[in-house]
Structure formats: C-alpha cells, structure tokens
Amino acid sequence: MTTTNPSRDRLATRLSEVLGPEEAITLMGMLPADHDQLATKADIGGLDERVRRLDDRMERFENRLWDLHMALESQSRTYVVTTVSSLTALTAIYSLIVAFFA
C-alpha cells in the first residue's frame, strides 16, 4: 500500500471535516510520512520477545546481587565474631599479665 501526498491530503481534509482543523493537524502530525515506518504485529511481537529476554536477564542479575548481599553479610558476621573473640582473648591475657606482676 503506497501512500502518496494526494492521498494524505485527502485524509487530512476528511479528518478536518470530521474532527476539526486543529485535531486533524495534530493527528496527521502523529502519522509517519512513509508506511514502512508503521509497526506491524510482528514488530510488536519481536519487541515483546526482547522485553521478555531483558526481564529474564534482570531477574538473573537481581539473583546474583542477592547472592552477593548474602555472602557479604556472612563475611561481615564472621569478621565481627573473630574481632570480638580476638579482643576478648587479648583482654584476658592482659588481665593475667597485670595480675601476675601486681
């Protein structure tokens, strides 16, 4: 289907009669000049597939971030327990040394 300028002009005239001149200009401005620029159901289907794949990738990324969060939480817990244990042991040793020399 080839759209020519005369056919666009006829469409604009008819739209102006039905909708009014301002609305016709607005609607005609939204229509592409070339029919090859119109999206087809296949185009939309292709986009739907791409969005689905992107959604899958985002979900995998979210899962990896959650795994990283859990690993950092575990590492932080280990660090705190180790630090507290070390300080407790050093305090006990210091107390024994002070008691021994006092």
Summary of the structure (lengths in Angstrom):
residues: 102
radius of gyration: 35.8
end to end distance: 104.1
largest distance: 109.2
contacts: 194
relative contact order: 0.05
helix: 87%
strand: 0%
